[in-house]
Amino acid sequence: MALVYDNSGIQLHHGDCMDVLWTLGQVDATFVDPPFNWGMWYGDYPDNLTPTAYLRWLSDVFAACAARMGTDASLVWLWEPRWMDNVADVTPRNYATRTTGNWGRTVWAKRGSPTIERDPPVDALSTVTLPDGLHPDVTPLDATSDILSWIADPGDTVLDPMCGTGTTLVAAKLAGMNAIGIELDEGFCDIAIRRLNAT
């Protein structure tokens, strides 16, 4: 576990999110595009858990995120259609949810009742491949920026506990937000640092 980037309100921690989350202070919002348990290669993460183990792991991660968030903070995650019947299984206690987008893939959880004025852009449901091809599933920057604009304001701190190659961190930086990212795979951290330095 190590802080590998800390510049202009953006931090990147290399390590297991369950180890790092408990060391953090309060954040204003959390955005997560977690692995979907498809058996894909994500570097150091085993993306082939049993369904029960996957849901328990994600529930634990979301509960740890909720413990870092203020009373009016939002938790938004992208999720694959086959898991939509399990939203309640992973949603933190005392959080209400609303799903939006095609197939209900974007889940917004908030203490109380989240108000969503519009659906996410269609391309939030697709992914892009980085030119180096080193990550199998990257959420587009414009879709991430749009989602962050729902849940945080400039100056707020956004958390991404599975930040991959840093799209959330780049989007937050461009929007004048602070951000904390956590990534298990060292190679993905290196890509995120390069992207941040280029922004």
C-alpha positions as CSV (number, residue, x, y, z in Angstrom):
1,M,0.0,0.0,0.0
2,A,1.6,3.3,-1.1
3,L,0.6,6.8,-2.2
4,V,2.1,7.0,-5.7
5,Y,0.7,10.3,-6.9
6,D,-0.2,13.4,-4.9
7,N,-0.5,16.6,-6.9
8,S,-3.0,19.5,-7.1
9,G,-5.7,17.8,-5.0
10,I,-5.5,14.5,-6.8
11,Q,-4.2,11.4,-5.0
12,L,-3.6,7.9,-6.3
13,H,-2.9,5.0,-3.9
14,H,-1.5,1.7,-5.1
15,G,-3.0,-1.1,-3.0
16,D,-6.1,-3.1,-2.1
17,C,-9.0,-0.8,-1.7
18,M,-10.2,-2.6,1.4
19,D,-6.8,-1.7,3.0
20,V,-6.6,1.9,1.8
21,L,-10.2,2.9,2.4
22,W,-10.0,2.7,6.2
23,T,-7.0,5.2,6.1
24,L,-8.9,8.0,4.3
25,G,-10.8,11.0,5.6
26,Q,-14.2,12.1,4.5
27,V,-15.1,12.4,0.8
28,D,-18.0,14.1,-0.9
29,A,-18.9,11.5,-3.5
30,T,-17.9,8.1,-4.8
31,F,-17.9,6.8,-8.3
32,V,-17.1,3.2,-9.1
33,D,-16.9,1.2,-12.3
34,P,-16.1,-2.2,-10.7
35,P,-15.1,-5.4,-12.4
36,F,-18.3,-7.3,-13.4
37,N,-16.9,-10.8,-12.5
38,W,-16.7,-11.9,-16.2
39,G,-13.4,-13.6,-15.8
40,M,-11.5,-10.8,-17.6
41,W,-7.9,-10.0,-17.0
42,Y,-7.6,-7.0,-14.7
43,G,-4.0,-7.4,-13.7
44,D,-3.8,-8.4,-10.0
45,Y,-7.5,-8.7,-9.5
46,P,-9.1,-12.2,-9.7
47,D,-12.3,-11.5,-11.8
48,N,-13.7,-15.0,-11.4
49,L,-15.3,-15.2,-7.9
50,T,-18.4,-17.2,-7.1
51,P,-21.5,-15.0,-7.4
52,T,-21.9,-15.1,-3.6
53,A,-18.3,-14.1,-3.0
54,Y,-18.4,-11.3,-5.6
55,L,-21.6,-9.8,-4.1
56,R,-20.2,-10.0,-0.6
57,W,-16.9,-8.4,-1.7
58,L,-18.7,-5.6,-3.5
59,S,-21.0,-5.0,-0.5
60,D,-18.0,-4.7,1.8
61,V,-16.3,-2.3,-0.6
62,F,-19.4,-0.1,-0.9
63,A,-19.9,-0.2,2.9
64,A,-16.3,1.0,3.4
65,C,-16.9,3.8,0.9
66,A,-20.1,4.8,2.6
67,A,-18.2,5.1,5.9
68,R,-15.9,7.7,4.3
69,M,-18.8,9.8,2.9
70,G,-20.7,12.7,4.4
71,T,-24.4,12.5,5.1
72,D,-25.4,14.1,1.8
73,A,-22.9,12.2,-0.3
74,S,-23.7,10.0,-3.3
75,L,-22.4,6.7,-4.4
76,V,-22.7,5.9,-8.1
77,W,-21.6,2.7,-9.7
78,L,-21.9,1.2,-13.2
79,W,-23.1,-2.3,-13.3
80,E,-23.8,-5.1,-15.8
81,P,-27.4,-6.1,-16.5
82,R,-27.1,-9.6,-15.0
83,W,-26.4,-8.2,-11.6
84,M,-29.3,-5.7,-11.5
85,D,-31.5,-8.0,-9.4
86,N,-28.7,-7.8,-6.8
87,V,-28.6,-4.0,-6.3
88,A,-30.1,-4.3,-2.8
89,D,-27.5,-6.9,-1.9
90,V,-24.6,-4.5,-2.3
91,T,-26.2,-1.1,-1.4
92,P,-25.0,0.3,1.9
93,R,-27.5,0.4,4.8
94,N,-29.8,3.4,4.9
95,Y,-29.1,4.3,1.2
96,A,-31.9,4.5,-1.4
97,T,-31.1,3.7,-5.0
98,R,-32.2,4.7,-8.4
99,T,-31.1,3.1,-11.6
100,T,-30.8,4.9,-14.9
101,G,-29.6,4.3,-18.5
102,N,-30.1,1.4,-20.8
103,W,-30.5,-1.8,-19.0
104,G,-30.4,0.2,-15.7
105,R,-26.6,0.0,-15.7
106,T,-25.9,3.2,-13.7
107,V,-26.9,2.9,-10.0
108,W,-27.1,6.0,-7.9
109,A,-27.3,5.4,-4.1
110,K,-27.8,8.1,-1.6
111,R,-29.0,8.5,2.0
112,G,-32.5,9.5,1.4
113,S,-33.8,9.6,-2.2
114,P,-31.5,10.5,-5.1
115,T,-33.0,12.8,-7.7
116,I,-31.8,12.2,-11.2
117,E,-32.9,14.8,-13.8
118,R,-31.6,12.9,-16.8
119,D,-30.1,9.6,-17.9
120,P,-26.4,9.1,-18.5
121,P,-25.1,9.4,-22.0
122,V,-25.5,6.2,-24.0
123,D,-21.7,5.8,-24.3
124,A,-21.5,5.5,-20.5
125,L,-22.7,1.9,-21.2
126,S,-19.9,1.2,-23.6
127,T,-16.2,1.2,-23.0
128,V,-13.1,2.2,-24.8
129,T,-9.7,0.6,-25.1
130,L,-6.6,2.7,-24.3
131,P,-4.1,3.0,-27.2
132,D,-1.7,0.7,-25.3
133,G,-4.5,-1.9,-24.8
134,L,-3.4,-2.5,-21.2
135,H,-6.8,-2.3,-19.6
136,P,-9.8,-4.4,-20.8
137,D,-12.6,-2.0,-19.8
138,V,-12.2,1.8,-19.7
139,T,-15.2,4.0,-19.1
140,P,-15.2,7.0,-21.6
141,L,-13.9,10.3,-20.1
142,D,-16.9,12.3,-21.3
143,A,-19.4,9.8,-19.6
144,T,-17.3,9.9,-16.4
145,S,-17.2,13.7,-16.4
146,D,-21.0,13.8,-16.9
147,I,-21.7,11.5,-14.0
148,L,-19.3,13.4,-11.7
149,S,-21.1,16.6,-12.5
150,W,-24.3,15.0,-11.0
151,I,-22.7,14.1,-7.7
152,A,-20.0,16.7,-7.0
153,D,-19.1,20.3,-7.4
154,P,-15.7,22.0,-8.1
155,G,-13.6,21.8,-4.9
156,D,-15.4,18.6,-3.7
157,T,-13.5,15.4,-3.2
158,V,-14.5,12.4,-5.3
159,L,-13.4,8.8,-4.4
160,D,-12.8,6.0,-6.9
161,P,-11.8,2.8,-5.0
162,M,-11.1,0.9,-8.2
163,C,-9.7,3.6,-10.4
164,G,-8.0,1.4,-13.1
165,T,-6.2,3.7,-15.4
166,G,-7.4,6.9,-13.8
167,T,-10.4,8.1,-15.9
168,T,-12.2,9.4,-12.8
169,L,-9.1,11.2,-11.5
170,V,-8.6,12.9,-14.9
171,A,-12.3,13.9,-15.1
172,A,-12.1,15.3,-11.6
173,K,-9.0,17.2,-12.3
174,L,-10.5,18.7,-15.5
175,A,-13.6,19.7,-13.5
176,G,-11.7,21.4,-10.7
177,M,-12.5,18.7,-8.2
178,N,-10.2,16.9,-5.8
179,A,-10.0,13.1,-6.1
180,I,-8.7,10.0,-4.4
181,G,-8.1,6.9,-6.5
182,I,-7.2,3.4,-5.4
183,E,-5.8,0.8,-7.7
184,L,-4.6,-2.7,-7.0
185,D,-2.5,-3.2,-10.2
186,E,0.8,-1.3,-10.4
187,G,0.7,-1.2,-14.2
188,F,-2.7,0.5,-14.2
189,C,-1.3,3.0,-11.6
190,D,1.6,3.8,-14.0
191,I,-0.9,4.5,-16.8
192,A,-3.1,6.6,-14.5
193,I,0.0,8.7,-13.5
194,R,0.9,9.2,-17.2
195,R,-2.7,10.3,-18.0
196,L,-2.7,12.7,-15.0
197,N,0.6,14.2,-15.9
198,A,-0.6,14.8,-19.5
199,T,-3.8,16.6,-18.3
